[in-house]
Amino acid sequence: MKRLAAIAATVGAVAFMGIAVAGSSHREAPGITKTPKLDGTDFYAFRSFEAGRADYVTFLANYLPLQDVYGGPNFFTMDPDAVYEIHVDNTGDAKEDLTFQFRFQNTYKGLTVPAGGQNVEVPLINIGPIGPTAADTGALNVLETYAVSVIHGPRRTGSASDVTNAATGSAVFRKPVDRIGDKSLSSYASYANDHIYDINIPGCTMPGRMFVGQRREGFVVNLGEVFDLINTNPIGAINGEPNVLADKNVTTLALEVPTKCLIAGNNPIIGAWTTASEVKNDEGEGGGLGRLRGNGQYTQVSRLGMPLVNEVVIGVRDKDKFNASEPKDDAAFGTYVTNPTLPVLINALFGVPPPAAPRNDLVQVFLTGLPNLNRPANVQASEMLRLNTSIAPVAPLAQNALGALGGDAAGFPNGRRPGDDVVDIALRVVEGALLPGHPALVDQLTDGAQIHATIGYDPDGTISFNPAFRLFRDSFPYLQTPLSGSPDPEHP
């Protein structure tokens, strides 16, 4: 009983100090709280498990967290004075070899209505129904569009070319308006799906796919009780607690790229991460869709690859520094990984001896990849999400939510799929699940909130097997249609 209590206390401390962790970077550093539009929340990279798409890799970069479904009238547009990027290292040298750069622009149409004999601009984002196709925007007052460049080589000085619509040749894409409500958008799923584009990627002979828009939040965690001094049971049922984020939406940048366009030579392992940077051009103005490489002033404020790192590894005063850094410079943060402070704090609070330092197991998870799983040859230690593209994808019904820890090598930390339970995996790894001789109860640690590609939550956070409430779908872009704010908030 004493050991059981000690391990439960240990888990409590882990969760209390950083459980918002695993998924991501929801307000993880002081500086990012000032620019929520640039707050990267979750990053996924996995071999596509949609039927017939096994030769592709999907990247999902989520931004702008904790979106309330009724959060109008301006809702959740992206920042036109910023660039959002997905970087790929295919040589293991901690430097990007490919970058997909997203730039946004908002066009205000100035729609008016007659009021007392004058045409006066309206204060709302729309004055009538929108959809069901992407072109049905006559009543929409603010049009959001975006352009994407693929950059070969360094992100700021490499060779850049436009990604184009495979059907039209255009380099400008429409982003669907957020889900205002059912009177404004009577068929949001169809409307949003009409914004999934087949794309031509420069340097790639096969087309890819792209979607940018609002999705239902796919991160699952029992935040409420965790922050109430762990008012839960860390060794209880894996499905015994609610998902308090079940009523939130998020904005997703989704790319599906042919695998052969991402790898270099015979090396099947890639590393990837996402960043967001504020941009000023030479005149001090933001750039929108204009290409700002070369003469722009970039200030990176968000960085996300592997979950957990900035939340429970990096020291408080270095969190903003980490968000502004690049993987090639991660030696500056190495001590935080090899000699982590969190287990020491847990020991001081609860008398549970920490695993011995240096923590080479955490170095492998966060900085190099695991041998015989996702470690590239001649790797330079650096933090990013690594994916072995030679490992076949697993169909949703067969996926193990614990990923590689549960015997499913196609899952986290070999990349990350939407249905991987990174909270439970992270809890177990931090307490030594990869070390020989660890206490058996470490393998049962959980925040109680279950995550799996075939299970969903109703908007109250209760597990639901109703397919209308699934958080994930089996096809691109994998995250589900966002919840609606009207007529009854949060319905599917």
Sequence and secondary structure as in RCSB ss.txt:
>XXXX:A:sequence
MKRLAAIAATVGAVAFMGIAVAGSSHREAPGITKTPKLDGTDFYAFRSFEAGRADYVTFLANYLPLQDVYGGPNF
FTMDPDAVYEIHVDNTGDAKEDLTFQFRFQNTYKGLTVPAGGQNVEVPLINIGPIGPTAADTGALNVLETYAVSV
IHGPRRTGSASDVTNAATGSAVFRKPVDRIGDKSLSSYASYANDHIYDINIPGCTMPGRMFVGQRREGFVVNLGE
VFDLINTNPIGAINGEPNVLADKNVTTLALEVPTKCLIAGNNPIIGAWTTASEVKNDEGEGGGLGRLRGNGQYTQ
VSRLGMPLVNEVVIGVRDKDKFNASEPKDDAAFGTYVTNPTLPVLINALFGVPPPAAPRNDLVQVFLTGLPNLNR
PANVQASEMLRLNTSIAPVAPLAQNALGALGGDAAGFPNGRRPGDDVVDIALRVVEGALLPGHPALVDQLTDGAQ
IHATIGYDPDGTISFNPAFRLFRDSFPYLQTPLSGSPDPEHP
>XXXX:A:secstr
 HHHHHHHHHHHHHHHHHGGGTT  TT STGGGG GGG EEEEEEEE  STT TTEEEEEEEEEEEEETT TTT 
    TTEEEEEEEESSSSSS SEEEEEEEEEEE   EEEETTEEEE SSSBSS   SSTT  TTBSEEEEEEEEE
EESSTTTSEEEE EETTT  S EE       TTT TTHHHHHHTT EEEE TT SS EEEEEEEEE      HHH
HHTT  S TTS TTSS  TTTTEEEEEEEEEEEGGGT BTTB EEEEEEEEEEEE TTS   TTS  TTT EEEE
EEEESSTTHHHHTS GGGHHHHHT  GGGGGGGHHHHHS SHHHHHHHHH      SS HHHHIIIII  TTTT 
 TT      EEEETTS    GGG  TTGGGGT TTSTTSSB TT  HHHHHHHHHTTTTSTT  GGGGG   S  
  TT EE TTS EE  GGGBSB SSTT B    B SSSTTB 
